[in-house]
């Protein structure tokens, strides 16, 4: 017998309740007809692959690294990411007293969107970065 699995993406209370009634309840009615134990997990979605590509690919960080100059120097996307994590997500203290930026991996889609907005606003206003779409060439 094939494994039965149901995954639902819930966006808001109204949509969630409609989906629960129309999809989850009938699914549970069917699976509870048989034997076995079931696990129901509800969790917030982590950032999406599209968000990650936009931030890391040729998007936000690449454009900051390519355009931002501080004290006559340019820095890598990884260096900018570390700074932005410290600024907008927070820091963790290491055993030797140094700090590193908290990971962005566990951010939800909404939290990661907010983080990206903060990064873009800072980069544009404080570093003079002019963002362009991924599929466009930068204007000269």
C-alpha distance (Angstrom), angle and dihedral (degrees) to the residues before:
residue distance angle dihedral
X1 . . .
X2 3.79 . .
X3 3.77 117.5 .
X4 3.76 111.7 -100.2
X5 3.77 114.7 -138.9
X6 3.77 134.2 167.9
X7 3.78 125.5 -166.1
X8 3.78 120.9 -177.4
X9 3.80 128.5 -175.5
X10 3.78 110.5 -147.2
X11 3.80 118.5 -160.0
X12 3.78 105.8 174.9
X13 3.79 140.4 -9.4
X14 3.81 96.6 -90.9
X15 3.82 95.5 46.6
X16 3.81 91.3 42.1
X17 3.79 94.2 53.1
X18 3.81 92.0 47.3
X19 3.82 90.8 50.3
X20 3.79 92.9 45.8
X21 3.80 91.5 53.0
X22 3.80 96.0 42.5
X23 3.81 100.3 38.4
X24 3.81 115.4 10.6
X25 3.80 98.6 47.3
X26 3.85 94.0 49.5
X27 3.81 90.1 45.8
X28 3.81 91.8 51.8
X29 3.80 91.2 46.7
X30 3.81 89.2 55.8
X31 3.80 98.8 44.4
X32 3.80 94.3 44.9
X33 3.83 88.1 60.5
X34 3.80 88.2 74.4
X35 3.77 135.8 50.2
X36 3.76 128.9 -87.5
X37 3.73 141.6 72.1
X38 3.78 123.2 -83.1
X39 3.78 134.9 -153.3
X40 3.79 121.2 -148.0
X41 3.79 114.3 -165.3
X42 3.79 126.6 -177.3
X43 3.78 115.6 -170.5
X44 3.78 139.2 156.9
X45 3.79 115.0 -102.6
X46 3.77 116.3 -109.5
X47 3.76 120.5 -134.3
X48 3.77 114.9 -59.9
X49 3.78 128.2 -113.0
X50 3.81 88.4 -114.9
X51 3.82 90.7 55.1
X52 3.79 89.9 48.3
X53 3.83 92.3 50.0
X54 3.80 91.3 48.1
X55 3.80 91.5 51.2
X56 3.82 99.1 39.8
X57 3.83 108.7 21.0
X58 3.78 115.6 66.5
X59 3.77 88.6 -41.3
X60 3.75 136.8 89.6
X61 3.81 102.9 -19.3
X62 3.80 95.2 39.0
X63 3.78 90.7 51.8
X64 3.82 92.4 47.5
X65 3.82 91.2 49.1
X66 3.78 91.2 47.1
X67 3.82 96.9 47.7
X68 3.81 111.0 24.7
X69 3.78 118.9 92.6
X70 3.81 119.8 -177.4
X71 3.79 120.0 -177.8
X72 3.78 89.6 -11.7
X73 3.81 92.2 -56.3
X74 3.78 135.6 107.4
X75 3.79 121.8 -148.0
X76 3.79 135.1 -152.6
X77 3.79 124.1 -101.1
X78 3.82 88.6 -110.5
X79 3.80 91.7 55.0
X80 3.81 91.7 49.3
X81 3.80 90.1 47.8
X82 3.81 90.9 54.2
X83 3.80 91.2 50.0
X84 3.81 93.1 47.1
X85 3.82 91.8 49.2
X86 3.80 89.6 53.2
X87 3.79 91.9 47.0
X88 3.79 100.9 43.8
X89 3.83 108.9 19.1
X90 3.79 102.5 31.7
X91 3.78 138.4 -118.6
X92 3.77 140.4 -81.9
X93 3.77 120.8 -145.9
X94 3.79 117.5 -126.4
X95 3.82 122.2 -142.2
X96 3.82 90.1 -101.7
X97 3.81 92.2 55.0
X98 3.80 96.9 -103.7
X99 3.78 119.3 122.8
X100 3.79 135.1 -134.8
X101 3.77 129.7 -169.7
X102 3.79 116.5 -91.9
X103 3.78 113.8 -106.3
X104 3.78 119.4 -91.5
X105 3.83 91.9 -155.9
X106 3.79 94.9 91.2
X107 3.80 95.4 50.3
X108 3.79 116.3 118.6
X109 3.79 120.4 -124.1
X110 3.79 90.0 -97.2
X111 3.81 94.5 45.8
X112 3.81 91.8 47.5
X113 3.80 89.9 49.2
X114 3.81 89.9 52.9
X115 3.81 90.3 47.4
X116 3.82 91.3 51.8
X117 3.79 91.1 48.3
X118 3.81 90.4 52.6
X119 3.81 91.4 48.1
X120 3.79 92.8 48.8
X121 3.80 93.5 46.4
X122 3.81 91.7 49.5
X123 3.80 93.5 45.0
X124 3.79 92.4 49.0
X125 3.80 97.7 43.7
X126 3.81 101.7 34.3
X127 3.81 103.9 27.0
X128 3.80 100.9 31.7
X129 3.80 94.5 -122.5
X130 3.80 114.5 164.3
X131 3.78 108.4 -155.3
X132 3.79 120.2 -146.5
X133 3.77 130.1 -173.1
X134 3.77 118.4 -88.2
X135 3.77 92.5 -116.9
X136 3.83 94.6 48.1
X137 3.75 129.1 77.5
X138 3.80 115.7 -121.4
X139 3.79 113.6 -96.0
X140 3.79 114.2 -114.2
